[in-house]
Amino acid sequence: MHKKIRRRMRKAWWLVKYFGFNTLLSIFTHEPHEPIVIKCNGGRVNATPYLLRWLLHVIDVDFVRDIHCRDGEFIVINARGNEVRIKYDGGYYVINGYRFKIIRGTFADTFLSEDYHDANIRNKVIIDVGAFVGDSAIYFAFRGARKVIAIEPHPGAYAEMLDNIRLNNMESVIIPINAGLASKPGKVCVEDVDITKWHHYRPSDCPNTVPAITLGELISRFGVDPNDAVLKMDCEGCEFDVILSDYEHVRLFRELILEYHPRFANKSLDDLLNALGRDYSCNIKGNKDLGIMHCVRK
C-alpha cells in the first residue's frame, strides 16, 4: 500500500514539476477524453486527461528518458533515445504524425519501448500476427515496410484497426485480416470480446470464433517471399503452436521477432529455443515467462 501511494505521489510531483499544478487538477476535473490545453516550455499543447495519465504511466515504467514540448506537441525521448511526437488534435491522438482513435496500452511497447526496433523492416514485407488496433502495423510502415499483412482475431480490435488504417490513408500498405494464426486450418476461439482485457486465443470452437489461417496460406495467398519478409508474432501463445507444429513454414523466414507467452501454451521458453536453435540465432530481452525474442537465420 505504501509503495502504491509513493508511486502516485511521484507521478503527481512529476506532473506539477513539468506542467504546473493546474495540469494536475485537470486530470480530476475533466472527462478522460475532454480536450484541455497544457502550458509547456512557453508554448501550448492540446491534450486530454487520458493522454496525461498515459504519459505518467510510461514515465513510471521507465519508457521515457526525457519529455518537453515543441511546436504544439509533446516531444518524448523514448527508451532507445529516439524522439516521439505526441499530441491530441481534432478528436484524435497523434503519434509521429499518425492519427489514432485512442492510445492503447500496447502503444507504449510499440512506440516508446520500441519492442520491434531490432528487426530489419525497411523495404520488407511484414507478417504482423497479433496486430491489435494497428499500432504495430503503422509503426512498421513508419519504419519503411513495403507491405504489412496485419492479422488480428479480436473483432473489436480489428474494427478499430480498420479505422486507424483509414485515418492514415494506409490502405495500400497495410492489409488487415480478421483471423487467428494457427498451425492448421479451422477456427480460433475469441474468449472475451472486451478489447481492454488481455486475451488468450486458441484453436477451438466457442460462441465467438474467427477463421484460423496458416503461414502456408498467407505465403500462397499474398505471394510472400519469406526470405525477404519478417514474421512478427504477439499472439498470446499461438507462437508455440505455430513454431512447434508448423516449423516447416516458420523456417522459411529469414527473420522472426516475437513476444513469447509460455504460460498460455503450458510450455517453456526452452521448447521454443530448442526448435528455433536448429536454424536461427536468437537474442532474448526478458525472462523465462515473458519477453521479446529476435531471431535471424544462421
C-alpha positions as CSV (number, residue, x, y, z in Angstrom):
1,M,0.0,0.0,0.0
2,H,2.8,2.5,1.0
3,K,4.6,1.7,-2.3
4,K,1.5,2.4,-4.3
5,I,1.0,5.8,-2.5
6,R,4.6,6.7,-3.1
7,R,4.3,5.9,-6.8
8,R,1.2,8.1,-7.1
9,M,2.9,10.9,-5.2
10,R,5.9,10.6,-7.6
11,K,3.6,10.9,-10.6
12,A,1.8,13.9,-9.2
13,W,5.1,15.6,-8.4
14,W,6.4,15.0,-11.9
15,L,3.3,16.5,-13.5
16,V,3.4,19.6,-11.3
17,K,7.1,20.0,-12.0
18,Y,6.9,20.0,-15.7
19,F,3.4,21.4,-16.4
20,G,2.1,23.1,-13.3
21,F,-0.5,22.5,-10.6
22,N,-3.4,23.3,-12.9
23,T,-2.5,20.4,-15.1
24,L,-2.7,18.0,-12.2
25,L,-6.1,19.4,-11.3
26,S,-7.3,19.0,-14.9
27,I,-7.0,15.2,-14.6
28,F,-9.6,15.2,-11.8
29,T,-11.9,18.0,-13.1
30,H,-12.3,16.9,-16.7
31,E,-13.6,13.9,-18.5
32,P,-10.9,11.4,-19.7
33,H,-11.1,12.4,-23.4
34,E,-12.1,16.1,-22.9
35,P,-9.7,18.5,-24.7
36,I,-7.5,20.6,-22.5
37,V,-4.6,22.9,-23.2
38,I,-1.3,22.4,-21.4
39,K,1.3,25.2,-21.0
40,C,4.7,23.8,-21.6
41,N,8.1,25.4,-22.5
42,G,6.5,28.7,-23.1
43,G,4.0,27.2,-25.6
44,R,0.8,25.3,-25.6
45,V,-0.1,21.7,-26.3
46,N,-3.5,20.2,-26.9
47,A,-4.1,17.1,-24.7
48,T,-6.7,15.2,-22.7
49,P,-6.6,13.8,-19.1
50,Y,-6.4,10.4,-20.6
51,L,-3.2,11.3,-22.6
52,L,-1.7,12.8,-19.4
53,R,-2.4,9.6,-17.5
54,W,-0.8,7.6,-20.3
55,L,2.3,9.7,-20.3
56,L,2.6,9.4,-16.5
57,H,2.3,5.6,-16.8
58,V,5.1,5.3,-19.5
59,I,7.3,7.6,-17.4
60,D,6.6,5.4,-14.3
61,V,7.7,2.2,-16.1
62,D,10.9,3.9,-17.4
63,F,10.0,4.0,-21.1
64,V,10.8,7.7,-21.2
65,R,14.2,9.4,-20.9
66,D,13.0,13.0,-21.2
67,I,10.0,15.0,-22.2
68,H,9.4,18.5,-23.3
69,C,7.2,20.5,-25.7
70,R,7.8,22.0,-29.1
71,D,5.6,23.3,-31.9
72,G,2.4,22.3,-30.1
73,E,3.5,18.7,-29.4
74,F,4.9,16.7,-26.5
75,I,8.4,15.6,-27.5
76,V,9.2,12.3,-25.8
77,I,12.7,10.9,-25.9
78,N,11.9,7.2,-25.6
79,A,13.8,4.3,-24.1
80,R,16.1,4.0,-27.1
81,G,16.8,7.7,-27.3
82,N,14.5,8.3,-30.3
83,E,12.2,11.3,-30.5
84,V,8.5,10.5,-30.5
85,R,6.0,13.4,-31.1
86,I,2.6,13.1,-29.4
87,K,-0.5,15.4,-29.2
88,Y,-4.3,15.4,-29.2
89,D,-5.8,17.0,-32.3
90,G,-9.3,17.2,-33.7
91,G,-10.6,14.3,-31.7
92,Y,-7.7,12.0,-32.4
93,Y,-4.4,11.0,-30.7
94,V,-1.4,11.7,-32.9
95,I,1.9,9.9,-32.7
96,N,4.7,10.9,-35.1
97,G,2.0,12.4,-37.4
98,Y,-0.1,9.3,-37.4
99,R,-3.7,9.5,-36.1
100,F,-5.4,7.0,-33.8
101,K,-8.9,6.8,-32.3
102,I,-7.3,6.2,-28.9
103,I,-3.9,5.4,-27.4
104,R,-4.0,1.9,-26.1
105,G,-1.7,0.2,-23.6
106,T,0.3,-1.5,-26.3
107,F,1.4,1.8,-27.8
108,A,4.0,2.2,-25.0
109,D,5.7,-1.1,-26.1
110,T,5.4,-0.2,-29.8
111,F,6.5,3.4,-29.9
112,L,8.3,4.0,-26.6
113,S,10.0,0.8,-25.7
114,E,10.1,0.0,-29.4
115,D,10.0,-3.7,-28.9
116,Y,10.4,-4.3,-32.7
117,H,13.2,-1.9,-33.2
118,D,15.9,-4.5,-33.9
119,A,14.0,-6.1,-36.8
120,N,15.2,-5.3,-40.3
121,I,12.0,-3.6,-41.5
122,R,12.9,-1.3,-44.4
123,N,11.5,-2.4,-47.8
124,K,10.4,-5.7,-46.3
125,V,7.0,-7.5,-46.2
126,I,6.0,-7.9,-42.6
127,I,3.5,-10.5,-41.4
128,D,2.2,-8.9,-38.3
129,V,0.5,-11.6,-36.2
130,G,-1.4,-10.0,-33.3
131,A,-1.8,-6.6,-34.9
132,F,-4.4,-5.5,-32.3
133,V,-5.6,-2.0,-33.3
134,G,-2.9,-1.4,-35.9
135,D,-0.3,0.3,-33.8
136,S,2.4,-2.2,-34.7
137,A,1.4,-2.2,-38.4
138,I,1.6,1.6,-38.6
139,Y,4.9,1.5,-36.7
140,F,6.3,-0.9,-39.3
141,A,5.0,1.4,-42.1
142,F,6.7,4.3,-40.3
143,R,9.9,2.3,-40.3
144,G,9.7,1.8,-44.1
145,A,8.0,-1.6,-44.5
146,R,6.9,-2.2,-48.1
147,K,3.8,-4.1,-47.1
148,V,2.2,-5.2,-43.8
149,I,-0.1,-8.1,-43.6
150,A,-1.9,-7.4,-40.3
151,I,-3.6,-10.4,-38.6
152,E,-5.9,-9.8,-35.7
153,P,-8.6,-12.2,-34.3
154,H,-10.4,-9.9,-31.9
155,P,-13.4,-8.3,-33.6
156,G,-13.3,-5.1,-31.7
157,A,-9.6,-4.6,-32.1
158,Y,-9.9,-5.5,-35.8
159,A,-12.6,-2.9,-36.3
160,E,-10.5,-0.2,-34.6
161,M,-7.5,-1.2,-36.7
162,L,-9.6,-0.6,-39.9
163,D,-10.4,2.9,-38.6
164,N,-6.8,3.6,-37.8
165,I,-5.7,2.4,-41.3
166,R,-8.3,4.7,-43.0
167,L,-7.4,7.6,-40.8
168,N,-3.8,7.4,-42.1
169,N,-4.6,6.5,-45.7
170,M,-2.6,3.3,-45.4
171,E,-5.0,1.0,-47.3
172,S,-2.3,0.5,-50.0
173,V,0.4,-0.5,-47.4
174,I,-1.5,-2.4,-44.7
175,I,-3.6,-5.5,-45.5
176,P,-5.9,-6.3,-42.5
177,I,-7.1,-9.8,-41.9
178,N,-9.7,-10.8,-39.2
179,A,-8.3,-14.2,-38.3
180,G,-6.0,-16.1,-35.9
181,L,-2.7,-17.7,-36.9
182,A,-2.6,-21.4,-36.2
183,S,-0.7,-24.5,-37.3
184,K,-3.8,-25.9,-39.0
185,P,-6.9,-24.6,-40.7
186,G,-10.1,-24.4,-38.6
187,K,-11.4,-21.9,-36.1
188,V,-9.8,-19.8,-33.4
189,C,-11.8,-19.0,-30.2
190,V,-12.1,-15.4,-29.0
191,E,-12.8,-15.9,-25.3
192,D,-13.7,-12.4,-24.4
193,V,-15.0,-9.6,-26.6
194,D,-13.8,-6.9,-24.2
195,I,-11.0,-5.1,-26.1
196,T,-9.4,-3.8,-22.9
197,K,-8.6,-7.3,-21.5
198,W,-5.6,-9.5,-22.2
199,H,-6.8,-12.3,-24.5
200,H,-5.6,-15.8,-25.0
201,Y,-6.7,-17.2,-28.4
202,R,-6.7,-20.9,-29.0
203,P,-7.7,-23.1,-32.0
204,S,-11.1,-24.4,-30.9
205,D,-14.8,-23.8,-31.2
206,C,-16.8,-21.5,-28.9
207,P,-19.6,-18.9,-29.2
208,N,-17.1,-16.3,-30.6
209,T,-14.8,-17.6,-33.3
210,V,-12.8,-16.4,-36.3
211,P,-11.1,-18.4,-39.1
212,A,-7.7,-19.9,-38.4
213,I,-5.2,-19.0,-41.0
214,T,-1.8,-20.8,-41.5
215,L,1.6,-19.4,-42.6
216,G,1.4,-21.6,-45.7
217,E,-1.9,-20.0,-46.7
218,L,-0.6,-16.5,-46.1
219,I,2.5,-17.1,-48.2
220,S,0.5,-18.6,-51.0
221,R,-2.4,-16.0,-51.0
222,F,-0.2,-12.9,-50.9
223,G,2.8,-14.1,-52.8
224,V,5.1,-13.6,-49.9
225,D,8.8,-14.4,-50.3
226,P,9.7,-15.5,-46.7
227,N,13.4,-14.8,-47.5
228,D,12.5,-11.2,-48.0
229,A,10.0,-10.9,-45.2
230,V,9.8,-10.6,-41.4
231,L,7.5,-12.7,-39.3
232,K,6.3,-10.8,-36.2
233,M,4.2,-12.6,-33.6
234,D,2.5,-11.3,-30.5
235,C,-0.5,-13.6,-30.2
236,E,-0.7,-14.7,-26.5
237,G,0.6,-18.2,-27.0
238,C,-0.1,-19.0,-30.7
239,E,3.7,-18.7,-31.3
240,F,4.2,-22.1,-29.6
241,D,1.5,-23.8,-31.7
242,V,2.9,-22.3,-34.9
243,I,6.6,-22.8,-34.2
244,L,6.4,-26.3,-32.7
245,S,3.7,-27.7,-35.1
246,D,4.3,-25.8,-38.3
247,Y,8.0,-25.3,-38.3
248,E,8.4,-26.2,-41.9
249,H,6.8,-22.8,-42.8
250,V,8.4,-20.9,-39.9
251,R,11.9,-21.8,-41.0
252,L,11.3,-20.3,-44.4
253,F,11.5,-16.8,-42.9
254,R,14.9,-15.2,-42.7
255,E,13.9,-13.1,-39.6
256,L,11.5,-13.6,-36.7
257,I,10.6,-11.2,-33.9
258,L,8.0,-12.3,-31.3
259,E,6.7,-11.9,-27.8
260,Y,6.6,-15.3,-26.1
261,H,4.0,-16.4,-23.5
262,P,4.8,-19.8,-22.2
263,R,2.1,-19.9,-19.5
264,F,-0.7,-19.6,-22.2
265,A,0.7,-22.7,-24.0
266,N,1.7,-24.7,-21.0
267,K,5.2,-24.9,-22.5
268,S,8.6,-23.5,-21.6
269,L,10.9,-20.9,-23.3
270,D,13.3,-23.8,-23.9
271,D,10.8,-25.5,-26.1
272,L,11.0,-22.6,-28.5
273,L,14.7,-22.2,-28.2
274,N,15.3,-25.9,-28.9
275,A,13.1,-25.7,-32.0
276,L,14.5,-22.5,-33.4
277,G,18.1,-23.2,-32.5
278,R,18.4,-25.6,-35.4
279,D,18.2,-22.7,-37.9
280,Y,18.3,-19.4,-36.1
281,S,20.5,-17.3,-33.8
282,C,18.2,-15.8,-31.3
283,N,18.5,-12.9,-28.8
284,I,16.1,-12.5,-25.9
285,K,15.1,-9.5,-23.9
286,G,13.0,-10.6,-20.9
287,N,12.8,-13.6,-18.6
288,K,11.6,-17.2,-18.9
289,D,7.9,-16.1,-18.5
290,L,7.7,-13.1,-20.9
291,G,9.9,-11.3,-23.3
292,I,10.9,-10.4,-26.8
293,M,12.8,-12.9,-29.0
294,H,14.6,-11.7,-32.1
295,C,15.9,-14.5,-34.4
296,V,17.9,-14.3,-37.6
297,R,18.6,-17.3,-39.8
298,K,22.2,-18.6,-39.4
